């Protein structure tokens, strides 16, 4: 059994306590309490894929190609700024492989990193920075990205 609670108030806390009280002691269960981390929001994800679609339509790329390019250009550097991500060490290791003359191996590793990096791991703050960088890049390229009525929610405004 796996149950997750987000304690937003006393009622939530009481519900969690009741679930814990009702657990059998055999088998042994693990209870982990930590501060809840807000992941990227649904509005951010919706805006992101709207923009990816618009960029793909404008450039003639597939949405997957645009997504991979944006992850490489913007998301990986954002994760590199997060000391807990391990991304800086990973990227530096690939650069070291490249500098040792193993360029084809480095390219394979780079592509694997791009494949493994996910927007799912982005916090709301990181995803907001990601969207802002994408918008700045495309304004500079003369590509106007749409701003639906609720875009300010995705941008944390």
Phi, psi and omega in degrees: 000134176232123180229136180235135178239139169250115184273101180254356181186177184298322180298319178296318180298314180299321178297318179295318180298318180296320178297316180296317179299327184277353181290138171291152180272352175228113012282165179290140178245157176248133176242124181242130178240125178211163178294135180290136179256127178279121175275175177307151185269163178298323179293325177295315182295319178298315179296318180303310183289332172298314179294318178301317179297316179297317179296315179300317178298322182286321185266344183084005177278167170280161177299323179296321178297317178296315180302313180296318181295319180292321177299315181295313187284325188239317187286317180300313176300325177296316178294329178296333177284349180262108184297340180277349185281334184077003185292323181300312180298320181296312181295318179297324177296319178293320177297324178295317177300316179298315183291340177275008176090002180265063187295321181291323177294317179299321180295319177298315179296318178301315180296323177295319178299314180300318179296321185280333179292133183228144174292342179299334182273355183282137171286170177302316180298315179295319181291326175297315177299320178300310179298318180299319180293320177298316180296315179301315180302315186280333171297317178297334179268000180079018178260113180276117179269141183291152176234090178299168184306325183261018183298330180297332176294319181291331183267007176072026182253000000 
